[in-house]
Amino acid sequence: MPSNTLQQVVLRMLRPLIRLLLRHGVAHATLAQWLKQLYVDTAASEFALEGRKLSISRIALVTGINRKEVKRLLDEPPAPDAHQTKHNRSARIIHGWRNDRDFTDAASHPLELPFSGGEHDFTTLVKRYSGDIPARAVLDELIRTGIVENTAGGTLRLLKPGYVPCHSDEEMLQLAGDSVRDLLETIDHNLQSSGETSRLQLSVVYDNLPEEAVLEFRTLSRQRAMALLEEMDAFLSQHDRDSNPTAQGKGTYRAGLGVYYFEDRGREEDDN
């Protein structure tokens, strides 16, 4: 049986998620079915005994779900998910626009680009950083998400330093899923590790602040966080094989740094 502490922690983690689900009309039965599928998928991929083939009985034992239901869920085809591919593609294009000398000015600022017809145009940018994806489809997506705009002069202007969609509920939900997953992966890793193998997991919190200080902190934290993330982006892009095909090294890893701001009104009560 899980400890009382674990129960309290999980409930505290889930409260914002349940709030989000209720706002989107997701009933308890739907979430229960999603969780059942996820329990089986996770047990199947991560909880096999060393040197032994994972069986339906083993999954049933680990998850507490009966064997018949486990088999049914294992036979379910995985849901398609094109989000990560689209996100990575857009991020690579924006990075190239901000860092490639062919698409920046003497001060390293992104140039306004014609869609086509020039030596250094948007179509060339997309081909260089996104392969054979049609430039028009990429542009439509970047305009839709508020990252690029058409200027009065007919050129294209980059509005934001990264792929952070703000006009699409679906895209923001996908981004939320990535961010929460990455944080929980770090927490899970740190609970099983110590010392040099632990991962960065830090925060600064005060709970008796006046409104004026909070307003100032919002601005300060955004400015400092953006500066840090731009510095980290510059480093990682030099070693990422998609952004820099000449990058050398062994293995293939996904790594990054996430920063988020939070506030609430008054002292937080313990969840019961």
Buried (B, 14 or more C-beta within 10 A) or exposed (E): EEEEEEEEBEEEBEEEEEEEBEEEEBEEEEBEEEEBBEBBBEBBEEEBEEEEEBEBEBBBBBBEBEEEBBEBBEEEEEEEEEBEEBBBBBBBBBBBBBBBEBBBEEEEEBBBBBBEEEEBBBBBBBBBBBEEBEBEEBBEBBBEBBBBEEEEEEBBEBEBBBBBBEEBEEBBBBBEEBEBEBBEEBEEEBEEEEEEEEEEEEEEEEEEEEEEEEEEBEEEBEEEBEEEBEEBBEEBBEEBEBBBEEEEEEEEEEEEEEEEEEEEEEEEEEEE
